[in-house]
Amino acid sequence: MFISKSFTAESGCLALIGGGLIGTLATSRVMGRGTLLPSSTFTLFQSPLLSLFGLYLLNSSLFLTSPSSFFDPPSSLSLPLLLLSGILIGVGSKLGSGCTSGNGIQGLSTLSPSSFIFVITMMFAGSLTATYTRTTIAYNNDENTFKQCYKLIAFTIFTSTSQLYVKTYPIADILSGIAFSGALTISGMVKPSKVFSFLDFANDVTGFDPSLGLVMGGALLVSLPSFQWLGLSEKPGIKEWKNRPIDWKTFVGGILFGAGWGLGGICPGPGLTTAGMSLGGMVWVAAMFGARGALGMVQQKGKQD
């Protein structure tokens, strides 16, 4: 194993900053609005859709106007593989009640045992899948720089902390999505290549890129003490989500989510921000929402019966 040449001290610092901004957004949203980011409990036809619109809005603008270093080239993955990845992510996130930021950042910040099990299972399954499938994609060897990102950092700080004082629907939800999109872009997590280079740590072609670990670490450095010291994990709705039981859905959800992540290098937040940039991105998002919605209807029907 060797460290990827694309990982630099500057890109590592930006990964930490981007992660810290995700943690700031998660904390501000709970403090100001009493709700988790919709990345953990997203639904298609409720108000979080506006947050998802904010995600798409900012990154579509960045795609047209920003340096090429912000994004990978359009995905070279086959549509059937992206379809399968989206289905696995949709079912896994529904069963596990969250995703990488939902369970990996907000769930760990609440000290949720279920989230901890989900994250460990997800990481193990994702690493195994990425290592043994060795998916080949078009890589972008250009890294983000402070010179390119300083304006976006300032803007994301503003939109993240806006959740403390902007509570008007729908403006608050759109700002939340824009902030999340900005943080993901700064950190480099909208690039599937960086995800593959983290999960496939034995990669002898491009090498290991620890950026994803720095993003999660940066987020937890902000959100974990904030959630604990301010008692945010005990707020109504969040406390129930935190204390959900560890059952077969936790393990199966983590395995399916990790497998989908390792196949496509995409999880819900980055997938939604880049959905309109290629046909593959749109196929992935449609598959994710379709699978998640279908499972939700099956679960609802089971409760009624």
N, C-alpha and C positions, 0 to 999 in steps of 0.2 A: 504493500500500500504506500502511496506517496500523495503529497498534497498537490491539488490541482494548480497549475500555473495561473489559472484565471482567478484564484483566490489571493487577494492582496490585503495588506493592512488597511487600506482605504475601504475596500469592499466589505471587509469584516466589520469596520466601525459603522458603516452604513447599515449593515445587517442588524447590529445592536441598536442603532438609532431607530430603524424601522420597527423592530420588535418593541422597543420602548414606547413608540407612538401607538402601537396596537394595544399595549397594556394601559396607556393613558386613556385611549378611547374606551376600552372596556370599563375602566374605573369611572370615568366621567359619566358614561351612560347609566351605570347603576346608581351613582350618586345623584345625578340630576333627574333621571327618569324612572329609576327603579326597575329597569329591564336589562336583560342580557343582550348582547349583540345578536342579530338574527342569523348570524353564521352558525350559531349553535342550535337554534330551534326554528330555522327559516320555513316559511310556507309561501305558496305562490300567490294566493288570493287574499292576503291580509296586508296590513300596513308595512311589514318588512319588505314588501315588494318595492317600496319607494327607496329603501336603503339599497336594495339591489340595483335599482335604477341609478342611484348615485355612484355606485361602484362602476357601472358601465359608462356613465356619462364622463367621469374624469378620465378613465383610461382610454376611451375612444378619442378624447381630445389630445391626450398625451401621445397616442399612437400616430396622430396626424402631424403633431407639431414638435415632438420632443426628440432628443438624440436617439439613435438606433440602439444604444446600449441598454435602454430600458426594457426591451423585449427580445425574445428569441424570434427567429424567422418563423413564418407560418408553419404549423406543425406538419412534419413529414410522416406522422403516424397514420396507419391505415384507418379508414372510417369504421370498419368492424371492431378494431381494437379500441378506438375511442368510444364507440357505442358500449362495448363491454365494460370499459373503465367507468363510464358514467353510470351504468346500471349498478355496478358494485358499490360505487360511492353513494348513490342514492339510497340503496337498501341498507348499507352499513351505517350511514349517518342517521337513518330513521330508527333502526334497531338500537343503536348506541346512544341516541338522543344527543348527538353532537358530532363535531368534526375536529380538525386539527386546532383551530382557534377556540371552538366551543368547549371541547374536552381538554385539549392540550394547554390552553391558556386560562380560560375562565373556570373550567372545571378544576384544574390543579390549584388555582388561586383560592377556590372555596374549600380546598382539601377534601374534595369528593372522592370517596373510595372507588365508586363506579367509574368516574372519569380516569382515575389512575390506572385501573385495570384496562380500560379501553385504550388508553395511550400506549401502554406497554405492549398490548396485543397488536395494535395498529402498527407500531414501529417495527415489531418483529416480522409481521406478515409483509409489510411494505418492503423491508430490507431483503427478505427472502425472494419476494417476487421480482424486485428490480435486479437482484444479483443473478438469478437463474434465467430470467428472460432476456437480460442485456439489451433492452430496447434501444435501437439506434435512432436518434433524432438529429435535426439540424441545430447545431449549437451556435450561440452568439459569444464570441470570445472577448467582446468589448465589455468592460465592467463599468458600473456607475461610478461617478466621481462627485466629490463635494461641490465642485464648480457647476456641475450639471444639476445637482439636487438641492442646493441651498434654498432656492425659492419654494420648491415643493415641500421641503421640510418645514419652513415657516408657515406655509399655507395649511399643512396638515396639523401642525400644532394648534392653529386657530380653529380649524374645523373639529378637531378632537375635543378640545376643551369647550367648544360651543355647546356640547351636550349638557353642561352644567347650568346654562342660562337660557338656551333656546329650546323651548318645549312646545312650540306651536306646530301642529300637524298641518301640512306634511313637510315643512321646512326642516324640522329636526331630523326626520328620518333620512332625507336626501343628504343632509350634511354628514350624517353618520356614515352613509355609504361612501361619500366622497373621501372622508377621512380614512376609512379602512382601505380604500383603493390606493390612496396616496402612500400610506404606510407600507402596503404590500409592494408597491413599485419601488420605493426607496430601498427596501430590504433586499430586492431582487427575487422575491418569491413568486413573481408573475412569470418567471422563466422556468419551464419544466426541466431544462438542462441542469439547473442548480439542484433541483430536487433529486433527479437521477444520480447526480454526482455525490449527493449525501447518502441516499439510501443504499446505493451500490458502492459500499466503502472499499470493496476489493477491486474496483475498476482499475485495470492496468492500462487503459487507453487515455482517459482524461484526468484520472486521479480523483482523490477524495476532496470534496468541497464542504467544509464545516459550517457554511453560512446558515443553513436551516437551524442548526443547533443554537447559533448565536441569536437568531431571530426569536426563538422560543425563550432563550435565556434572558434576552433583553426585555421581552414582554413580562416575564415572571418577576424580574427585578422590580418592576413598577407595580404590577397588579397583585402579586401575592401579599406583600406587606400592606398594601392599601386595602384589599379585601378583608384581611385579618384585623388590622388595627382599627378600621372604621366600621367593622361589623357588617360589611356589605353582604356577606354570604348568609346572613340571617334575615334578610329582607323577605317579605312574603313573595311566594312564587319561586324565588331563587333558592330558598331553604329546601323546598320540596324537591326541586330539581337536583340539588346537591345530595340529598339523602335518598335518591332513588336506589332500589336494590341492585345488588350484583347478581345477575342471573345469566341464563344462556344467551339472552339478547346482547348483553354486554360483550361477551366473548365472541359470538358469531358476528356481531356488528363490527367489532374491532378487526377481525380477520378479513371480512369482506371489504371494509373500508381500506385497510392496508393493502390488500391485493389490488384494488382499483387504483390506488395511489401509485403503487409500484409499477403498474402497467402503463399508466398515462402521464405520470408526473404532475397531475393536476388534482387539487382539492377544491371545495366549493368556492371559497373567496377568490382565488386567482382565476378559477374557471369562469366565474361570472364576470370578472373585470375584463377578460379578454374574449368574451363570447362572440362579439361581432367582428373579430379580426380575421376569422377564417371559417370556412365551412365546417372543418373539424371541430372548432370551438363551439359552434352552434349545435352540432350533433351531440357533443358531449353534454352540454347543458340540458338539451331536450331529453336525453336519456336519463340524466340524473333526476330531473324533476318528474319525469314520467314514472320511473321506478319508485321513487319516494312516494309519489301520490298514489300509485297503484297499491303499494304495501299499506299505506294509510287507510285506503278504502277497505282492504281485506281485513285489517285489524278492527276497523269500526264495525264491519259486518259481523265479525266474530263476537264482538261485545254484545251486539243486539240479539244474536242467536243464543 
